[in-house]
Amino acid sequence: MNTKATIDRFEEDKAILILKTREVVIWPKNRLPENSAEGKVISISIEDDRISTENNSKKAKELLNEILNP
């Protein structure tokens, strides 16, 4: 999923981003692109990380087995 956001303002170490849908996202200022400024439009991409999800599930099952079958 890709979307655009406008940097509305900065508050201490956070950036307040406004999405096209008018939803507000609070983001760490130091995780924005260099030279980010109020009014600048940025692109946000969110992806499903299936490998990490599967690894987390596997670790959780292993831990549960250790607890239930000592």
SEMILO-250534 format. One record per atom (N, C-alpha, C): atom name; x, y, z; residue in three letters; chain. Coordinates in Angstrom, 3 decimals. Atoms other than C-alpha are relative to their C-alpha. Example, Ala and Ser with C-alpha at 12.3 -4.5 7.8 and 13.67 -1.06 7.14 Angstrom:
// SEMILO-250534
  site         u         v         w  code  unit
     N     0.890    -1.190     0.000   ALA     A
    CA    12.300    -4.500     7.800   ALA     A
     C     0.900     1.200     0.000   ALA     A
     N    -0.820    -1.190    -0.060   SER     A
    CA    13.670    -1.060     7.140   SER     A
     C    -0.770     1.090     0.730   SER     A
// end
This chain:
// SEMILO-250534
  site         u         v         w  code  unit
     N     0.844    -1.171     0.000   MET     A
    CA     0.000     0.000     0.000   MET     A
     C     0.889     1.233     0.000   MET     A
     N    -0.713    -1.270     0.059   ASN     A
    CA     1.324     3.413    -0.922   ASN     A
     C    -0.980     1.125     0.240   ASN     A
     N     0.822    -1.174    -0.230   THR     A
    CA    -0.031     6.725     0.286   THR     A
     C     0.900     1.213     0.139   THR     A
     N    -0.739    -1.259    -0.148   LYS     A
    CA     1.035    10.345     0.507   LYS     A
     C    -0.404     0.653     1.316   LYS     A
     N     0.267    -0.748    -1.223   ALA     A
    CA     1.299    12.498     3.612   ALA     A
     C     0.701     1.347    -0.096   ALA     A
     N    -0.606    -1.326    -0.076   THR     A
    CA     2.005    16.157     4.207   THR     A
     C     0.527     0.201     1.405   THR     A
     N    -0.557    -0.307    -1.313   ILE     A
    CA     4.313    17.178     7.025   ILE     A
     C    -0.691     1.281     0.477   ILE     A
     N     0.773    -1.128    -0.509   ASP     A
    CA     2.003    19.439     9.014   ASP     A
     C     0.853     0.887     0.900   ASP     A
     N    -0.808    -0.754    -0.959   ARG     A
    CA     4.364    20.428    11.818   ARG     A
     C     0.919    -0.950     0.748   ARG     A
     N    -0.886     0.762    -0.863   PHE     A
    CA     7.070    19.297    14.192   PHE     A
     C    -0.297     0.369     1.445   PHE     A
     N     0.175    -0.196    -1.441   GLU     A
    CA     6.567    18.858    17.931   GLU     A
     C     1.101    -0.782     0.694   GLU     A
     N    -1.178     0.594    -0.620   GLU     A
    CA     9.829    18.218    19.778   GLU     A
     C     0.660    -0.958    -0.992   GLU     A
     N    -0.674     0.956     0.885   ASP     A
    CA    11.240    15.019    18.226   ASP     A
     C    -0.977    -0.776    -0.885   ASP     A
     N     1.025     0.673     0.805   LYS     A
    CA     8.004    14.057    16.440   LYS     A
     C    -0.440     0.876    -1.164   LYS     A
     N     0.586    -0.688     1.143   ALA     A
    CA     6.560    14.961    13.058   ALA     A
     C    -1.479    -0.364    -0.038   ALA     A
     N     1.436     0.231     0.132   ILE     A
    CA     2.813    15.353    12.649   ILE     A
     C    -0.299    -0.025    -1.491   ILE     A
     N     0.287     0.200     1.420   LEU     A
    CA     1.810    13.959     9.257   LEU     A
     C    -1.500    -0.061    -0.208   LEU     A
     N     1.420     0.056     0.365   ILE     A
    CA    -1.579    14.437     7.607   ILE     A
     C    -0.122    -0.799    -1.288   ILE     A
     N     0.226     0.829     1.182   LEU     A
    CA    -2.676    11.701     5.205   LEU     A
     C    -1.067     0.625    -0.887   LEU     A
     N     1.037    -0.468     0.917   LYS     A
    CA    -4.907    12.285     2.187   LYS     A
     C    -1.390    -0.131     0.610   LYS     A
     N     1.296     0.277    -0.623   THR     A
    CA    -7.780    10.865     4.253   THR     A
     C    -0.255     0.895     1.216   THR     A
     N     0.054    -0.930    -1.137   ARG     A
    CA    -7.160    13.616     6.855   ARG     A
     C     0.336    -0.665     1.334   ARG     A
     N    -0.440     0.668    -1.217   GLU     A
    CA    -5.949    11.027     9.351   GLU     A
     C     1.375     0.540     0.384   GLU     A
     N    -1.253    -0.531    -0.518   VAL     A
    CA    -3.052    12.088    11.557   VAL     A
     C     0.912    -1.149     0.410   VAL     A
     N    -1.004     0.982    -0.382   VAL     A
    CA     0.127    10.052    11.971   VAL     A
     C     1.124     0.752     0.708   VAL     A
     N    -1.130    -0.568    -0.723   ILE     A
    CA     2.783    10.867    14.551   ILE     A
     C     1.197    -0.892    -0.286   ILE     A
     N    -1.152     0.750     0.483   TRP     A
    CA     6.204     9.833    13.268   TRP     A
     C     1.274     0.579     0.593   TRP     A
     N    -1.266    -0.535    -0.507   PRO     A
    CA     9.734    10.115    14.679   PRO     A
     C     0.647     0.925    -1.039   PRO     A
     N    -0.590    -0.993     0.893   LYS     A
    CA    11.332    13.210    13.177   LYS     A
     C     1.280    -0.524    -0.651   LYS     A
     N    -1.272     0.487     0.532   ASN     A
    CA    14.680    11.452    12.765   ASN     A
     C    -0.161    -1.158    -0.992   ASN     A
     N     0.250     1.080     0.971   ARG     A
    CA    13.042     8.753    10.584   ARG     A
     C    -0.578     0.543    -1.310   ARG     A
     N     0.451    -0.624     1.245   LEU     A
    CA    11.994    11.250     7.890   LEU     A
     C     1.186     0.185    -0.937   LEU     A
     N    -1.089    -0.268     0.940   PRO     A
    CA    14.001    11.898     4.724   PRO     A
     C     0.747     1.291     0.390   PRO     A
     N    -0.773    -1.224    -0.240   GLU     A
    CA    16.781    14.500     4.933   GLU     A
     C    -0.713     1.190    -0.621   GLU     A
     N     0.576    -1.257     0.489   ASN     A
    CA    15.700    18.102     4.403   ASN     A
     C    -1.520     0.023     0.045   ASN     A
     N     1.450    -0.047    -0.162   SER     A
    CA    12.124    17.366     5.474   SER     A
     C    -0.381     1.314     0.676   SER     A
     N     0.451    -1.272    -0.548   ALA     A
    CA    10.189    20.516     6.234   ALA     A
     C    -1.519     0.034     0.011   ALA     A
     N     1.454    -0.160    -0.040   GLU     A
    CA     6.668    21.609     7.083   GLU     A
     C    -0.510     0.309    -1.398   GLU     A
     N     0.591    -0.201     1.313   GLY     A
    CA     4.459    21.477     4.009   GLY     A
     C     0.492    -0.969    -1.057   GLY     A
     N    -0.547     0.946     0.974   LYS     A
    CA     6.589    18.879     2.237   LYS     A
     C    -0.887    -1.249    -0.060   LYS     A
     N     0.779     1.220     0.197   VAL     A
    CA     4.700    15.902     0.775   VAL     A
     C     0.969    -1.167    -0.089   VAL     A
     N    -0.835     1.200     0.020   ILE     A
    CA     6.207    12.485     1.421   ILE     A
     C    -0.850    -1.202    -0.402   ILE     A
     N     0.673     1.237     0.390   SER     A
    CA     5.332     9.023     0.157   SER     A
     C     0.251    -1.044     1.083   SER     A
     N    -0.101     1.038    -1.026   ILE     A
    CA     4.645     6.214     2.633   ILE     A
     C    -0.395    -1.324    -0.636   ILE     A
     N     0.267     1.334     0.525   SER     A
    CA     4.801     2.537     1.689   SER     A
     C    -0.074    -0.979     1.167   SER     A
     N     0.175     1.006    -1.056   ILE     A
    CA     3.501    -0.238     3.941   ILE     A
     C    -0.198    -1.349    -0.683   ILE     A
     N     0.062     1.329     0.596   GLU     A
    CA     4.032    -3.887     3.102   GLU     A
     C    -0.189    -1.057     1.077   GLU     A
     N     0.138     1.161    -0.860   ASP     A
    CA     3.144    -7.219     4.665   ASP     A
     C     1.327    -0.749    -0.009   ASP     A
     N    -1.272     0.712    -0.113   ASP     A
    CA     6.331    -8.884     5.938   ASP     A
     C    -0.312    -1.431     0.443   ASP     A
     N     0.426     1.371    -0.297   ARG     A
    CA     5.276   -12.519     5.712   ARG     A
     C     1.095    -0.843     0.639   ARG     A
     N    -1.104     0.802    -0.553   ILE     A
    CA     8.707   -13.959     6.482   ILE     A
     C     0.153     0.272     1.494   ILE     A
     N    -0.114    -0.334    -1.426   SER     A
    CA     8.965   -12.081     9.795   SER     A
     C    -1.194    -0.525     0.781   SER     A
     N     1.200     0.505    -0.663   THR     A
    CA     5.391   -13.023    10.657   THR     A
     C     0.115    -1.503     0.235   THR     A
     N    -0.170     1.445    -0.139   GLU     A
    CA     6.119   -16.697    10.012   GLU     A
     C     1.061    -0.334     1.039   GLU     A
     N    -1.057     0.234    -0.990   ASN     A
    CA     9.343   -16.523    12.044   ASN     A
     C    -0.505     0.253     1.415   ASN     A
     N     0.554    -0.299    -1.320   ASN     A
    CA     7.524   -14.897    14.965   ASN     A
     C    -0.957    -1.099     0.455   ASN     A
     N     0.940     1.063    -0.330   SER     A
    CA     4.810   -17.551    14.833   SER     A
     C     0.746    -1.276     0.394   SER     A
     N    -0.801     1.193    -0.291   LYS     A
    CA     7.405   -20.335    14.767   LYS     A
     C     0.647     0.116     1.382   LYS     A
     N    -0.636    -0.214    -1.303   LYS     A
    CA     9.259   -18.848    17.769   LYS     A
     C    -1.018    -0.112     1.130   LYS     A
     N     1.043     0.059    -1.025   ALA     A
    CA     6.006   -18.474    19.710   ALA     A
     C    -0.414    -1.449     0.250   ALA     A
     N     0.367     1.405    -0.151   LYS     A
    CA     5.077   -22.121    19.045   LYS     A
     C     1.090    -0.782     0.725   LYS     A
     N    -1.114     0.675    -0.666   GLU     A
    CA     8.542   -23.297    20.087   GLU     A
     C     0.031     0.333     1.488   GLU     A
     N     0.013    -0.424    -1.400   LEU     A
    CA     8.345   -21.286    23.309   LEU     A
     C    -1.155    -0.655     0.747   LEU     A
     N     1.164     0.632    -0.622   LEU     A
    CA     4.869   -22.603    24.068   LEU     A
     C     0.252    -1.484     0.225   LEU     A
     N    -0.340     1.418    -0.174   ASN     A
    CA     6.074   -26.176    23.501   ASN     A
     C     0.983    -0.210     1.134   ASN     A
     N    -0.961     0.090    -1.105   GLU     A
    CA     8.995   -25.575    25.883   GLU     A
     C    -0.697     0.140     1.351   GLU     A
     N     0.719    -0.235    -1.253   ILE     A
    CA     6.620   -24.294    28.548   ILE     A
     C    -0.912    -1.169     0.337   ILE     A
     N     0.978     1.071    -0.251   LEU     A
    CA     4.019   -27.039    28.143   LEU     A
     C     0.623    -1.388     0.063   LEU     A
     N    -0.663     1.315     0.028   ASN     A
    CA     6.465   -29.909    27.568   ASN     A
     C     1.438     0.128     0.485   ASN     A
     N    -1.368    -0.204    -0.502   PRO     A
    CA     9.460   -29.352    29.860   PRO     A
     C     0.871    -1.244    -0.106   PRO     A
// end
